[in-house]
Amino acid sequence: MDKDIVINTDKLTKKFVSFTAVDHITFDVRQGEIFGFLGANGAGKTTAMRMLCGLSKPTEGKGTVAGFDISRQQENIKKNIGYMSQKFSLYEDLKVWENSRLFGGIYGLTDKQIADGTDEMLRKLDFEQERNTLVKSLPLGWKQKLAFSLAIFHNPKIVFLDEPTGGVDPATRRKFWELIYDASERGITVFVTTHYMDEAEYCDRVSIMVDGRIDALDSPKRLKEHYSAQSMDEVFTKIARKAQRGD
């Protein structure tokens, strides 16, 4: 396998009794790539992401994440990825620096790595005055930036972002994507799900799931050309209307 490939799946499948949530999906993601993982509710995105994050074993097929087998080396996967959900996973009753210490400890960093990493993170975010602020007192957009920074605090090979911009305004979303671009330029692979089709335009490549299968996978430019569409929203609408199942 190409050493630049950090996510690889081959006919990855997840069944629940008679229901096939993820149906033989095959794709690769390269180091530093921003990979959009799209699909309507019920398409199978969350189930697929859980397998990739080492939280659920596949029923059939195989795959690797950061070089580790998703069926047999789930704990290794968890140590080599970052994860951020729409709920941000922050501890609201802890201060900013205390969240940093907690996440650093979870990721197995030394006290010096945590201290140095915290200082660097606060400088990058222009949060130096917020070191002792309780997280629950921060504006939503600031929490979002902090959550992302903590998800990549241990410099993982891959960060999984599960609808990370839900509920924030367009200007805040654009600023958040600047952090994503910065992480990508540092070589971190960004695997992102979103319901905002304008954000799909920012990805290097996009896959679109329909009823558990990947129905389209290419760059936004090529997808728009293939579907004779002016926007990714139009592409998504054309593909998603094939879906037979919903929530």
C-alpha positions, 0 to 999 in steps of 0.5 A, a space after each residue: 500500500 502507498 505509504 501516503 495512504 492513511 485510511 484504507 477500506 476494502 468492502 467495509 460492511 456493518 450489519 445489524 441483524 437484517 439491516 446493512 448500515 454500511 454496505 461494502 464501501 471501498 476508498 482511500 484517504 491520503 496524508 494531509 488530505 481534507 476528505 469530506 464524508 457526506 450523506 443524508 441522515 440514515 445513509 450510514 456515515 456515523 456507523 462508518 466513522 465509528 468503525 474507522 475510529 475503532 469504536 465498532 468492528 466491521 461485520 465484513 471487509 477490512 480497513 486500516 487507519 493510521 496503519 492499524 487494522 480496524 478489526 484487531 488494533 482498535 486501541 492503537 487507532 484511538 491513540 493515533 487519531 483526534 476526534 471532534 463532535 458537534 458537541 465539542 467534547 469540552 469540559 465546561 466546568 474546567 478552565 481552558 488550561 485545565 481542559 488542555 491538561 486533561 486532554 494531554 494526559 488522556 493522549 499520554 503526553 508528558 507534563 512538559 509536552 502539555 505545558 509547552 503545547 498549551 502555551 503554543 495553542 493559546 498563542 495560536 488562538 490568541 487565547 492567552 488572556 483566557 487561560 484561566 477562563 471557565 470553558 462555559 463562559 466562552 462564546 460558541 465560536 471560541 469553544 469550537 476553535 478550542 475543541 478542534 485545537 485539543 482534538 489535534 493537541 497530540 499531533 495525530 495523523 488523522 482528525 475526525 470531525 463529526 459535523 463540527 460547525 453545526 449551530 454556528 454562524 457562517 462567518 465563524 464557520 469560515 474562520 474554523 475552516 482556516 484551522 482545518 487548512 492549517 492542520 492539513 498543511 501540517 500533514 494532518 489528514 482531516 476527515 469531516 462530515 457536514 450538512 453544509 454543502 458550501 463546506 464540501 467545496 472546501 474539501 480536496 475530495 468528497 464522498 457521498 453515501 446513499 443507503 449505506 454505499 458510496 455513490 460518488 467520490 471525487 473532487 468537488 470540481 469534477 463532481 460538479 462537472 460530472 453532474 452538470 451542477 453549479 454547486 455541491 448543493 446541487 450535486 448532493 440533491 441529485 445524488 441523495 434523491 436516490 435514497 430509499 431509507 431515511 432516519 
